[in-house]
Amino acid sequence: MARPTQLRAQRTSTPRVADASIAEAVGHDYPPTDAGEIGDAEPTSQALAIVEYLSPALPGLTLDDIDAVERYVGKASADATKRAYTSDWRIFVAWCDQRAMPSLPAAPAAVAAFLAQEADRGVARSTIGRRLAAIVFAHRAAGLIAPTEQVGAAVLERALRGIRRDKRTQRPTKKHAADGDILRDMLRAIVGDDIRSSRDRALLAVGMGGAFRRSELVALQLADIKQVPAGLEILVPFSKGDQLGQGELVVIPDRPRIAAVALLRAWIDTAAITEGPLFRKLTPQGRLTAKPMSDRGVALIVKARAAAAGYDPSLFSGHSLRAGFLTEAGRQGANPFRMKEHSRHKSLEMVGEYVRNHELFRDHAGDKFL
């Protein structure tokens, strides 16, 4: 019996856009990221859908050949990118359905109208750009000409340029950094020695001490951790800046203020972890599972622990741990090159923002006369 091997565009009477049809192109089902956005309902129009095509891509290719290609194509984009694109695509499809317009292929004018409405709704400039990237991605995955390359794309280009100009004064909202003082407050607010408290303390301390991204934290395995007399040596197998998986070594000194080494050791002992994921999901009843935490789970813990320490949880995110290390390092006058080395940023420019924020008033040009 034949089975799905290739994606193509096909006109259907009941297209399956929202879930299975887009899964091969942009990843797994993912709900809209912004509260109140359209896209919650299943699309039901006569739109063109990305559907499964039941024949080999080329004569002579076996099903095993096709499976191998599809497996590696699925790994070409990070999971977070796939989730975001899936959400953006569903929102666009629902918008088209409400107007009885085809979403695949979509006309440049239709995409321009969609992006204009998103701008009027107050959607951030960066999110609008990602919406367009998702639409382009879906078209290319279906073997269709993207709206940005079709005849009449000039109207889309000009509309996007106008949106960018209109929102040029819009500054991205940055979450607070969990610097040294804030992190210690969060750690002190975690009471008890139960398994959840132990895990959350270790997660916060290691996350900040290693300047880890959320995706890096949840991907850590026990085998990646090595305790040495001076502290921790942690191998990051792959990351946003190391997509090919060459691996990067992160070291966290054994110091008493954050005490990341002691807190991680306590978590491993409490959970009796001998192999597998380092930071694991717990059931609502507090039972340990074998599954790794999700990156969204990290964000929820940061918010919850910030709230318990008396801070506004809406001001914090999973990135607050990574930003907290760099903010504190910049405040303490750390060498920018060592900061870059520890955070695994690809350029000094990214690290420089944290350093400059604390150098603005230091040795100011007007110190002797203002």
SEGU-456597 format. One record per residue (C-alpha): residue number from 1; residue in three letters; x, y, z. Coordinates in steps of 0.001 Angstrom, whole numbers, plus 500000, padded with zeros to 6 digits. Layout:
N
+-----+------+--------+--------+--------+
| seq | type |      u |      v |      w |
+-----+------+--------+--------+--------+
| NUM |  ALA |      X |      Y |      Z |
...
+-----+------+--------+--------+--------+
This chain:
370
+-----+------+--------+--------+--------+
| seq | type |      u |      v |      w |
+-----+------+--------+--------+--------+
|   1 |  MET | 500000 | 500000 | 500000 |
|   2 |  ALA | 501330 | 503382 | 499019 |
|   3 |  ARG | 502065 | 505884 | 501777 |
|   4 |  PRO | 502941 | 509587 | 501943 |
|   5 |  THR | 506288 | 510364 | 500392 |
|   6 |  GLN | 506187 | 513898 | 499049 |
|   7 |  LEU | 504411 | 517192 | 499503 |
|   8 |  ARG | 502735 | 519086 | 496707 |
|   9 |  ALA | 499908 | 521574 | 496252 |
|  10 |  GLN | 496536 | 520123 | 495335 |
|  11 |  ARG | 493080 | 521726 | 495148 |
|  12 |  THR | 490747 | 520036 | 497629 |
|  13 |  SER | 487149 | 520483 | 498715 |
|  14 |  THR | 487907 | 519971 | 502423 |
|  15 |  PRO | 491532 | 520928 | 502944 |
|  16 |  ARG | 493373 | 519827 | 506081 |
|  17 |  VAL | 495550 | 522846 | 506627 |
|  18 |  ALA | 495768 | 523437 | 510344 |
|  19 |  ASP | 497354 | 520246 | 511568 |
|  20 |  ALA | 498416 | 517277 | 509447 |
|  21 |  SER | 498713 | 519237 | 506223 |
|  22 |  ILE | 501253 | 521660 | 507631 |
|  23 |  ALA | 502992 | 519213 | 509935 |
|  24 |  GLU | 505417 | 518005 | 507295 |
|  25 |  ALA | 506204 | 521557 | 506204 |
|  26 |  VAL | 506631 | 523425 | 509452 |
|  27 |  GLY | 506531 | 520971 | 512310 |
|  28 |  HIS | 504023 | 519949 | 514944 |
|  29 |  ASP | 500716 | 521546 | 515877 |
|  30 |  TYR | 501207 | 524624 | 518031 |
|  31 |  PRO | 498586 | 527038 | 519358 |
|  32 |  PRO | 498687 | 530753 | 518487 |
|  33 |  THR | 501280 | 532559 | 520560 |
|  34 |  ASP | 499339 | 535754 | 521139 |
|  35 |  ALA | 496188 | 535744 | 523245 |
|  36 |  GLY | 493080 | 536533 | 521274 |
|  37 |  GLU | 494572 | 535859 | 517863 |
|  38 |  ILE | 492478 | 534266 | 515195 |
|  39 |  GLY | 493390 | 530766 | 514181 |
|  40 |  ASP | 491868 | 528688 | 516948 |
|  41 |  ALA | 489233 | 527172 | 514658 |
|  42 |  GLU | 489974 | 524593 | 512007 |
|  43 |  PRO | 490014 | 526108 | 508499 |
|  44 |  THR | 487135 | 524817 | 506380 |
|  45 |  SER | 487241 | 526878 | 503157 |
|  46 |  GLN | 488061 | 525803 | 499623 |
|  47 |  ALA | 491630 | 527003 | 500130 |
|  48 |  LEU | 494572 | 525286 | 498543 |
|  49 |  ALA | 496165 | 522968 | 501093 |
|  50 |  ILE | 499531 | 521352 | 501537 |
|  51 |  VAL | 498601 | 517694 | 501185 |
|  52 |  GLU | 500376 | 514372 | 501036 |
|  53 |  TYR | 501186 | 513103 | 497581 |
|  54 |  LEU | 501084 | 509329 | 497251 |
|  55 |  SER | 503890 | 508609 | 494794 |
|  56 |  PRO | 507675 | 508667 | 494896 |
|  57 |  ALA | 509331 | 512006 | 494213 |
|  58 |  LEU | 511429 | 510500 | 491404 |
|  59 |  PRO | 511239 | 507186 | 489544 |
|  60 |  GLY | 513652 | 504674 | 491014 |
|  61 |  LEU | 513636 | 506030 | 494553 |
|  62 |  THR | 512601 | 503463 | 497137 |
|  63 |  LEU | 510409 | 504201 | 500139 |
|  64 |  ASP | 513502 | 503858 | 502323 |
|  65 |  ASP | 515219 | 506512 | 500189 |
|  66 |  ILE | 512261 | 508840 | 500636 |
|  67 |  ASP | 512078 | 508168 | 504376 |
|  68 |  ALA | 515740 | 509052 | 504800 |
|  69 |  VAL | 515335 | 512334 | 502932 |
|  70 |  GLU | 512210 | 513283 | 504872 |
|  71 |  ARG | 513851 | 512437 | 508198 |
|  72 |  TYR | 516741 | 514806 | 507582 |
|  73 |  VAL | 514586 | 517517 | 506023 |
|  74 |  GLY | 512584 | 517488 | 509248 |
|  75 |  LYS | 515764 | 518208 | 511187 |
|  76 |  ALA | 516751 | 521192 | 509050 |
|  77 |  SER | 514953 | 523713 | 511278 |
|  78 |  ALA | 514952 | 524057 | 515036 |
|  79 |  ASP | 511832 | 522851 | 516858 |
|  80 |  ALA | 511100 | 526367 | 518137 |
|  81 |  THR | 511161 | 527693 | 514572 |
|  82 |  LYS | 508804 | 524957 | 513412 |
|  83 |  ARG | 506368 | 525694 | 516225 |
|  84 |  ALA | 506398 | 529416 | 515532 |
|  85 |  TYR | 505913 | 528931 | 511781 |
|  86 |  THR | 503070 | 526476 | 512370 |
|  87 |  SER | 501294 | 528987 | 514593 |
|  88 |  ASP | 501822 | 531820 | 512101 |
|  89 |  TRP | 500607 | 529694 | 509206 |
|  90 |  ARG | 497421 | 528668 | 510995 |
|  91 |  ILE | 496654 | 532304 | 511798 |
|  92 |  PHE | 497063 | 533270 | 508136 |
|  93 |  VAL | 494957 | 530346 | 506890 |
|  94 |  ALA | 492137 | 531247 | 509281 |
|  95 |  TRP | 492293 | 534871 | 508120 |
|  96 |  CYS | 491983 | 533711 | 504498 |
|  97 |  ASP | 489125 | 531371 | 505346 |
|  98 |  GLN | 487134 | 534203 | 506889 |
|  99 |  ARG | 487375 | 536044 | 503561 |
| 100 |  ALA | 486957 | 533021 | 501272 |
| 101 |  MET | 490436 | 533634 | 499863 |
| 102 |  PRO | 492947 | 530934 | 498898 |
| 103 |  SER | 495818 | 530682 | 501326 |
| 104 |  LEU | 497964 | 528445 | 499113 |
| 105 |  PRO | 498910 | 529930 | 496774 |
| 106 |  ALA | 498204 | 533314 | 498291 |
| 107 |  ALA | 498203 | 536475 | 496204 |
| 108 |  PRO | 500680 | 539216 | 497191 |
| 109 |  ALA | 497811 | 541681 | 497745 |
| 110 |  ALA | 496111 | 539239 | 500133 |
| 111 |  VAL | 499289 | 538785 | 502150 |
| 112 |  ALA | 499781 | 542556 | 502221 |
| 113 |  ALA | 496233 | 543015 | 503571 |
| 114 |  PHE | 496834 | 540339 | 506220 |
| 115 |  LEU | 500072 | 541936 | 507405 |
| 116 |  ALA | 498432 | 545383 | 507439 |
| 117 |  GLN | 495673 | 544085 | 509691 |
| 118 |  GLU | 498236 | 542482 | 511985 |
| 119 |  ALA | 500028 | 545827 | 512206 |
| 120 |  ASP | 496762 | 547610 | 513038 |
| 121 |  ARG | 496131 | 545058 | 515790 |
| 122 |  GLY | 499406 | 546089 | 517401 |
| 123 |  VAL | 501395 | 542974 | 516538 |
| 124 |  ALA | 505121 | 543590 | 516935 |
| 125 |  ARG | 507239 | 544336 | 513881 |
| 126 |  SER | 509401 | 541263 | 514451 |
| 127 |  THR | 506312 | 539035 | 514670 |
| 128 |  ILE | 504948 | 540459 | 511431 |
| 129 |  GLY | 508238 | 539621 | 509754 |
| 130 |  ARG | 508014 | 536083 | 511071 |
| 131 |  ARG | 504410 | 535756 | 509837 |
| 132 |  LEU | 505608 | 536572 | 506330 |
| 133 |  ALA | 508542 | 534152 | 506643 |
| 134 |  ALA | 506120 | 531368 | 507590 |
| 135 |  ILE | 503890 | 532091 | 504592 |
| 136 |  VAL | 506898 | 532025 | 502269 |
| 137 |  PHE | 508125 | 528811 | 503896 |
| 138 |  ALA | 504768 | 527057 | 503412 |
| 139 |  HIS | 504640 | 528013 | 499734 |
| 140 |  ARG | 508147 | 526751 | 499063 |
| 141 |  ALA | 507450 | 523529 | 500971 |
| 142 |  ALA | 504476 | 522957 | 498652 |
| 143 |  GLY | 506545 | 523655 | 495551 |
| 144 |  LEU | 504732 | 526921 | 494829 |
| 145 |  ILE | 505973 | 530404 | 494043 |
| 146 |  ALA | 506028 | 532473 | 497215 |
| 147 |  PRO | 503940 | 535683 | 497296 |
| 148 |  THR | 507160 | 537691 | 497584 |
| 149 |  GLU | 508265 | 536351 | 494186 |
| 150 |  GLN | 504985 | 536441 | 492273 |
| 151 |  VAL | 503904 | 539016 | 489717 |
| 152 |  GLY | 502460 | 541884 | 491725 |
| 153 |  ALA | 504813 | 541373 | 494685 |
| 154 |  ALA | 505648 | 545087 | 494628 |
| 155 |  VAL | 502495 | 545907 | 496595 |
| 156 |  LEU | 503536 | 543443 | 499318 |
| 157 |  GLU | 507053 | 544856 | 499433 |
| 158 |  ARG | 505787 | 548425 | 499735 |
| 159 |  ALA | 503216 | 547496 | 502384 |
| 160 |  LEU | 505887 | 545778 | 504454 |
| 161 |  ARG | 508173 | 548764 | 504089 |
| 162 |  GLY | 505368 | 551033 | 505254 |
| 163 |  ILE | 504689 | 548828 | 508273 |
| 164 |  ARG | 508349 | 548938 | 509247 |
| 165 |  ARG | 508460 | 552691 | 508922 |
| 166 |  ASP | 505272 | 553111 | 510908 |
| 167 |  LYS | 506649 | 550930 | 513704 |
| 168 |  ARG | 510214 | 552228 | 513636 |
| 169 |  THR | 509732 | 553959 | 516983 |
| 170 |  GLN | 508464 | 550734 | 518514 |
| 171 |  ARG | 511032 | 549335 | 520872 |
| 172 |  PRO | 511054 | 545642 | 521680 |
| 173 |  THR | 509883 | 544855 | 525189 |
| 174 |  LYS | 512759 | 543292 | 527070 |
| 175 |  LYS | 512224 | 540996 | 529992 |
| 176 |  HIS | 514087 | 541611 | 533224 |
| 177 |  ALA | 517370 | 539868 | 533808 |
| 178 |  ALA | 517623 | 537588 | 536840 |
| 179 |  ASP | 520921 | 539078 | 537994 |
| 180 |  GLY | 522807 | 538035 | 541108 |
| 181 |  ASP | 520538 | 539772 | 543622 |
| 182 |  ILE | 517286 | 538722 | 541961 |
| 183 |  LEU | 518395 | 535128 | 541528 |
| 184 |  ARG | 519391 | 534859 | 545175 |
| 185 |  ASP | 515973 | 536219 | 546136 |
| 186 |  MET | 514328 | 533603 | 543952 |
| 187 |  LEU | 516432 | 530810 | 545438 |
| 188 |  ARG | 515748 | 531919 | 549010 |
| 189 |  ALA | 512012 | 531944 | 548300 |
| 190 |  ILE | 512054 | 528233 | 547402 |
| 191 |  VAL | 511326 | 526459 | 550659 |
| 192 |  GLY | 511415 | 522779 | 551413 |
| 193 |  ASP | 513495 | 519843 | 550255 |
| 194 |  ASP | 510851 | 518137 | 548128 |
| 195 |  ILE | 511742 | 517002 | 544634 |
| 196 |  ARG | 510131 | 519987 | 542888 |
| 197 |  SER | 511942 | 522503 | 545080 |
| 198 |  SER | 515225 | 520689 | 544550 |
| 199 |  ARG | 514799 | 520627 | 540786 |
| 200 |  ASP | 513793 | 524279 | 540524 |
| 201 |  ARG | 516729 | 525471 | 542648 |
| 202 |  ALA | 519187 | 523534 | 540486 |
| 203 |  LEU | 517521 | 524702 | 537278 |
| 204 |  LEU | 517713 | 528380 | 538233 |
| 205 |  ALA | 521280 | 528207 | 539526 |
| 206 |  VAL | 522697 | 526194 | 536630 |
| 207 |  GLY | 520696 | 528148 | 534063 |
| 208 |  MET | 522055 | 531464 | 535268 |
| 209 |  GLY | 525552 | 530198 | 536112 |
| 210 |  GLY | 526014 | 528683 | 532683 |
| 211 |  ALA | 524243 | 531480 | 530782 |
| 212 |  PHE | 522184 | 528751 | 529169 |
| 213 |  ARG | 519428 | 529135 | 526633 |
| 214 |  ARG | 516218 | 527332 | 527526 |
| 215 |  SER | 516707 | 524847 | 524709 |
| 216 |  GLU | 520189 | 524042 | 525961 |
| 217 |  LEU | 519024 | 523465 | 529528 |
| 218 |  VAL | 516303 | 520990 | 528625 |
| 219 |  ALA | 518601 | 519117 | 526227 |
| 220 |  LEU | 521239 | 518400 | 528883 |
| 221 |  GLN | 521850 | 514765 | 529773 |
| 222 |  LEU | 523470 | 513498 | 532947 |
| 223 |  ALA | 526351 | 512219 | 530809 |
| 224 |  ASP | 527040 | 515818 | 529743 |
| 225 |  ILE | 527881 | 516819 | 533334 |
| 226 |  LYS | 531277 | 516331 | 534912 |
| 227 |  GLN | 532094 | 517524 | 538406 |
| 228 |  VAL | 535720 | 518499 | 538903 |
| 229 |  PRO | 537449 | 520023 | 541954 |
| 230 |  ALA | 537017 | 523552 | 540587 |
| 231 |  GLY | 533324 | 523202 | 539718 |
| 232 |  LEU | 531277 | 521840 | 536826 |
| 233 |  GLU | 532248 | 521035 | 533264 |
| 234 |  ILE | 529131 | 520845 | 531089 |
| 235 |  LEU | 529171 | 519750 | 527469 |
| 236 |  VAL | 526527 | 521460 | 525332 |
| 237 |  PRO | 526139 | 518983 | 522439 |
| 238 |  PHE | 524449 | 521498 | 520136 |
| 239 |  SER | 522875 | 524914 | 520420 |
| 240 |  LYS | 521475 | 527849 | 518481 |
| 241 |  GLY | 525019 | 528910 | 517605 |
| 242 |  ASP | 526220 | 525345 | 517019 |
| 243 |  GLN | 523574 | 523731 | 514819 |
| 244 |  LEU | 526034 | 521170 | 513450 |
| 245 |  GLY | 526676 | 519785 | 516924 |
| 246 |  GLN | 530419 | 520299 | 517258 |
| 247 |  GLY | 529848 | 520710 | 520982 |
| 248 |  GLU | 530847 | 523476 | 523380 |
| 249 |  LEU | 532211 | 523217 | 526904 |
| 250 |  VAL | 530700 | 525414 | 529608 |
| 251 |  VAL | 532301 | 525619 | 533041 |
| 252 |  ILE | 530650 | 526858 | 536226 |
| 253 |  PRO | 533019 | 527573 | 539136 |
| 254 |  ASP | 532140 | 526205 | 542548 |
| 255 |  ARG | 531236 | 529406 | 544418 |
| 256 |  PRO | 529068 | 529915 | 547525 |
| 257 |  ARG | 526806 | 532813 | 546453 |
| 258 |  ILE | 524690 | 531022 | 543835 |
| 259 |  ALA | 526033 | 527571 | 544755 |
| 260 |  ALA | 525158 | 525991 | 541418 |
| 261 |  VAL | 527421 | 522985 | 542018 |
| 262 |  ALA | 525891 | 522100 | 545379 |
| 263 |  LEU | 522322 | 522654 | 544185 |
| 264 |  LEU | 522817 | 520485 | 541103 |
| 265 |  ARG | 524374 | 517725 | 543190 |
| 266 |  ALA | 521418 | 517882 | 545583 |
| 267 |  TRP | 518951 | 517575 | 542690 |
| 268 |  ILE | 520724 | 514579 | 541171 |
| 269 |  ASP | 520834 | 512849 | 544557 |
| 270 |  THR | 517229 | 513680 | 545446 |
| 271 |  ALA | 515907 | 512450 | 542097 |
| 272 |  ALA | 518315 | 509483 | 542055 |
| 273 |  ILE | 519155 | 510190 | 538423 |
| 274 |  THR | 521690 | 507763 | 537011 |
| 275 |  GLU | 521276 | 508426 | 533304 |
| 276 |  GLY | 519168 | 510286 | 530779 |
| 277 |  PRO | 517758 | 513826 | 530867 |
| 278 |  LEU | 519110 | 516062 | 533613 |
| 279 |  PHE | 516106 | 518323 | 534162 |
| 280 |  ARG | 512909 | 516288 | 534036 |
| 281 |  LYS | 509195 | 516802 | 534004 |
| 282 |  LEU | 507273 | 516162 | 537188 |
| 283 |  THR | 503648 | 515116 | 537414 |
| 284 |  PRO | 501203 | 517507 | 539120 |
| 285 |  GLN | 501529 | 515245 | 542147 |
| 286 |  GLY | 505305 | 515732 | 542161 |
| 287 |  ARG | 506322 | 512357 | 540796 |
| 288 |  LEU | 509456 | 512198 | 538682 |
| 289 |  THR | 509148 | 511174 | 535031 |
| 290 |  ALA | 511769 | 510061 | 532538 |
| 291 |  LYS | 510850 | 512856 | 530131 |
| 292 |  PRO | 512932 | 516025 | 529769 |
| 293 |  MET | 511366 | 519358 | 530609 |
| 294 |  SER | 510146 | 521560 | 527744 |
| 295 |  ASP | 511628 | 524967 | 527061 |
| 296 |  ARG | 508254 | 526492 | 527921 |
| 297 |  GLY | 508404 | 524655 | 531241 |
| 298 |  VAL | 511622 | 526518 | 532044 |
| 299 |  ALA | 509916 | 529847 | 531387 |
| 300 |  LEU | 506989 | 528926 | 533620 |
| 301 |  ILE | 509310 | 528001 | 536477 |
| 302 |  VAL | 511228 | 531280 | 536172 |
| 303 |  LYS | 507962 | 533230 | 536290 |
| 304 |  ALA | 506568 | 531227 | 539208 |
| 305 |  ARG | 509721 | 531523 | 541275 |
| 306 |  ALA | 509998 | 535239 | 540513 |
| 307 |  ALA | 506430 | 535720 | 541728 |
| 308 |  ALA | 507166 | 533763 | 544908 |
| 309 |  ALA | 510092 | 536104 | 545568 |
| 310 |  GLY | 507838 | 539158 | 545264 |
| 311 |  TYR | 508588 | 540179 | 541668 |
| 312 |  ASP | 506105 | 540758 | 538863 |
| 313 |  PRO | 506193 | 537462 | 536919 |
| 314 |  SER | 505179 | 539176 | 533660 |
| 315 |  LEU | 508573 | 540899 | 533636 |
| 316 |  PHE | 510499 | 537622 | 533500 |
| 317 |  SER | 510975 | 534846 | 530974 |
| 318 |  GLY | 513180 | 531827 | 530376 |
| 319 |  HIS | 515777 | 534164 | 528866 |
| 320 |  SER | 516049 | 536004 | 532183 |
| 321 |  LEU | 518569 | 533448 | 533442 |
| 322 |  ARG | 520941 | 533885 | 530510 |
| 323 |  ALA | 520496 | 537648 | 530538 |
| 324 |  GLY | 521043 | 537631 | 534293 |
| 325 |  PHE | 524522 | 536185 | 533975 |
| 326 |  LEU | 525574 | 538690 | 531322 |
| 327 |  THR | 524016 | 541608 | 533189 |
| 328 |  GLU | 525796 | 540720 | 536436 |
| 329 |  ALA | 529063 | 540023 | 534635 |
| 330 |  GLY | 528869 | 543417 | 532918 |
| 331 |  ARG | 528098 | 545122 | 536218 |
| 332 |  GLN | 531096 | 543463 | 537860 |
| 333 |  GLY | 533420 | 544619 | 535055 |
| 334 |  ALA | 534077 | 541187 | 533566 |
| 335 |  ASN | 536174 | 540923 | 530413 |
| 336 |  PRO | 533807 | 541081 | 527400 |
| 337 |  PHE | 535844 | 538425 | 525610 |
| 338 |  ARG | 535429 | 536027 | 528541 |
| 339 |  MET | 531728 | 536863 | 528679 |
| 340 |  LYS | 531381 | 536012 | 524992 |
| 341 |  GLU | 533284 | 532786 | 525505 |
| 342 |  HIS | 531027 | 531738 | 528376 |
| 343 |  SER | 527723 | 532719 | 526749 |
| 344 |  ARG | 528725 | 531253 | 523370 |
| 345 |  HIS | 527650 | 534350 | 521477 |
| 346 |  LYS | 529046 | 534565 | 517969 |
| 347 |  SER | 529924 | 538257 | 518163 |
| 348 |  LEU | 531074 | 540755 | 520748 |
| 349 |  GLU | 528326 | 543107 | 519624 |
| 350 |  MET | 525676 | 541046 | 521404 |
| 351 |  VAL | 527690 | 540938 | 524615 |
| 352 |  GLY | 528627 | 544597 | 524258 |
| 353 |  GLU | 525061 | 545688 | 524942 |
| 354 |  TYR | 525269 | 544319 | 528479 |
| 355 |  VAL | 528664 | 545906 | 529081 |
| 356 |  ARG | 527700 | 549318 | 527680 |
| 357 |  ASN | 524660 | 549544 | 529922 |
| 358 |  HIS | 526930 | 549561 | 532965 |
| 359 |  GLU | 529685 | 551687 | 531444 |
| 360 |  LEU | 527447 | 554650 | 530594 |
| 361 |  PHE | 528157 | 556553 | 533812 |
| 362 |  ARG | 531564 | 555085 | 534564 |
| 363 |  ASP | 534438 | 557463 | 533742 |
| 364 |  HIS | 531939 | 559811 | 532100 |
| 365 |  ALA | 533387 | 562557 | 529865 |
| 366 |  GLY | 531659 | 565198 | 531957 |
| 367 |  ASP | 532691 | 563898 | 535369 |
| 368 |  LYS | 535016 | 566853 | 536089 |
| 369 |  PHE | 532756 | 569710 | 535090 |
| 370 |  LEU | 529087 | 568669 | 535206 |
+-----+------+--------+--------+--------+
